[in-house]
Structures are given as structure tokens and as C-alpha cells.
Amino acid sequence: MMDPMFFHGPARSVPFFRGLRARIVATVALLVGGLGWVVLFLAFLAAHFAWYQTLAILLVSLVAFPAAVVVMWVLWGISVGRRFHRAAWHDAFP
């Protein structure tokens, strides 16, 4: 009987949820780091820029950090989907 958490290929077994812990840590770090950047920017650097420059920097920051997280998780989801497809759909039915 095949274990659904592993892909049994000819070369080696690959953990099904490989890289999940690293992506969770990276997600928390990116979101906390992005929020920290916004707070520090507003506290110390915003006075040196015009209001529209400050707004532009904040908007780019509020789009860039979550976009990095989304791209990271989409790529992980695609790789899990490919592994699930190989592991589950190519097995013989009982």
C-alpha cells in the first residue's frame, strides 16, 4: 500500500509537503518585515519626502511584500499539485 505523503518514484521518495516549514517562516518574516518597514519609514523617513512620494513608497511597499508571499505560495502550490497528480492519479485502483 502506498503512503499518500510520499511520492514513490524510481530514484527516491520525496516528502509530499517539502518546503512547507520554510515557506511559513518566510511568510511571517516577510509580512512582519514589511509592516516593520512601513512603520519605520513613517516614523523616520517620511518627513524627508513630499506627501505624494510618501504615498507612492507606501503603496509600493504594501503591494510588494504581499506579492512576494503570494508568488512564493503559488509556486509551492503548483509543485504540490504536480506531486499529488503523480502520486494519486497514476496509482492502480483496488
SEGU-849883 format. One record per residue (C-alpha): residue number from 1; residue in three letters; x, y, z. Coordinates in Angstrom, 1 decimal. Example, Ala and Ser with C-alpha at 12.3 -4.5 7.8 and 13.67 -1.06 7.14 Angstrom:
2
1/ALA/12.3/-4.5/7.8
2/SER/13.7/-1.1/7.1
//
This chain:
94
1/MET/0.0/0.0/0.0
2/MET/1.4/3.4/-0.9
3/ASP/1.8/6.1/1.7
4/PRO/-0.1/9.2/0.4
5/MET/2.5/11.6/1.9
6/PHE/5.3/10.4/-0.3
7/PHE/5.8/10.1/-4.0
8/HIS/7.4/6.7/-4.7
9/GLY/9.5/7.3/-7.8
10/PRO/12.2/5.1/-9.2
11/ALA/15.1/7.2/-7.7
12/ARG/13.9/8.2/-4.2
13/SER/10.9/9.1/-2.1
14/VAL/10.2/12.8/-1.9
15/PRO/8.2/14.2/1.1
16/PHE/4.9/15.4/-0.2
17/PHE/4.9/18.7/1.7
18/ARG/8.6/19.5/1.2
19/GLY/9.4/23.1/2.0
20/LEU/6.3/23.9/3.9
21/ARG/8.0/25.0/7.1
22/ALA/10.5/27.3/5.3
23/ARG/7.6/29.0/3.4
24/ILE/5.6/29.5/6.6
25/VAL/8.7/31.1/8.3
26/ALA/9.3/33.2/5.2
27/THR/5.7/34.3/5.1
28/VAL/5.8/35.5/8.7
29/ALA/9.1/37.2/8.2
30/LEU/8.1/39.0/5.0
31/LEU/4.8/40.2/6.5
32/VAL/6.3/41.3/9.8
33/GLY/9.3/42.8/8.0
34/GLY/7.0/44.7/5.6
35/LEU/4.9/46.1/8.4
36/GLY/8.1/47.0/10.3
37/TRP/9.4/48.8/7.2
38/VAL/6.2/50.8/6.8
39/VAL/6.2/51.8/10.5
40/LEU/9.9/52.7/10.5
41/PHE/9.6/54.6/7.2
42/LEU/6.6/56.6/8.5
43/ALA/8.5/57.3/11.8
44/PHE/11.9/58.3/10.5
45/LEU/11.9/58.9/6.7
46/ALA/8.5/60.2/5.6
47/ALA/9.3/63.8/6.7
48/HIS/12.1/64.0/4.0
49/PHE/9.7/63.3/1.1
50/ALA/6.7/65.1/-0.3
51/TRP/3.3/63.6/0.5
52/TYR/2.9/62.1/-2.9
53/GLN/6.3/60.5/-2.7
54/THR/5.5/59.1/0.7
55/LEU/2.2/57.7/-0.6
56/ALA/3.9/56.1/-3.6
57/ILE/6.5/54.4/-1.4
58/LEU/3.8/53.2/1.0
59/LEU/1.7/51.8/-1.9
60/VAL/4.6/50.1/-3.5
61/SER/5.6/48.6/-0.1
62/LEU/2.0/47.4/0.6
63/VAL/1.9/45.7/-2.8
64/ALA/5.5/44.3/-3.0
65/PHE/5.6/42.4/0.3
66/PRO/2.3/40.5/-0.1
67/ALA/3.1/39.9/-3.8
68/ALA/6.3/38.2/-2.8
69/VAL/4.3/36.0/-0.4
70/VAL/1.7/35.2/-3.0
71/VAL/4.3/34.2/-5.6
72/MET/6.1/32.0/-3.1
73/TRP/2.9/30.2/-2.2
74/VAL/1.6/29.9/-5.8
75/LEU/4.8/28.2/-6.8
76/TRP/4.7/25.9/-3.9
77/GLY/1.0/25.0/-4.7
78/ILE/1.9/24.2/-8.3
79/SER/4.7/21.9/-7.2
80/VAL/2.4/20.1/-4.7
81/GLY/-0.3/19.8/-7.3
82/ARG/2.2/18.2/-9.7
83/ARG/3.4/15.8/-7.0
84/PHE/-0.2/15.0/-6.0
85/HIS/-1.1/14.3/-9.6
86/ARG/1.8/11.8/-9.9
87/ALA/1.2/10.2/-6.5
88/ALA/-2.5/9.8/-6.5
89/TRP/-3.8/9.7/-10.1
90/HIS/-1.3/7.2/-11.5
91/ASP/-1.9/4.5/-8.9
92/ALA/-3.8/1.4/-9.8
93/PHE/-7.3/1.3/-8.4
94/PRO/-8.1/-1.6/-6.0
//
